[in-house]
Amino acid sequence: MTPPPSEEVLALISSLELFQELPEPVTRAIAAILEEQTIPEGAVLIDPQGTDDSLYVVVSGRLKFREDIVDGLENAPAAFMGLLEGRNFGKLIVRVSPDPTR
């Protein structure tokens, strides 16, 4: 039998927007199956070729993520099809104009 989650873990899960509307027994069940991991700096968290169906909650630290950027609204349909076919990894962005903040 799995031990009950600590109140600290339960509070963390309950504070996440994704879980805020869930009934407390469901939140407890989710918290009970969590596994804490320390990931070394520079390690790949998610394998782009893998079939990882995990949910990662980053409590502290920083993540680098990949962006696939497609220029032009006319290329959006092909980019979306590529997304559905698994041709991209990370965040997909369709840039329709220059970013004024960069």
Steps between C-alpha positions, in 0.01 A plus 500: 500500500628845406556735794282813504656810344659758727305817566780691321452298180122527526527879542730523196263303278196690627669832420545415130233647274468168318378328818319780687150400398542131588333352807738446790492116478612518137778745586614262778502207256714697253737613775534141620646379169752781455867415492747771593804516275805720488604554140868587441572828325517452124308172503230436240171474684284381213628286212359633169496143365347352815142429593517673835155559646624654822410833655791699638455765767812714529523628855826688459759557234481594135398322182617551147252401237502470126297721272404412146437831324318520167491836323183624334132435551494328160718225651275445803294213348812297419644578844180382665500179296861444603396545862229236462746264327763540771755684286577762762623483857441776753309818442367571149481867405359648181661841468277738306703816566830594661507486881513864617650394836815350346 
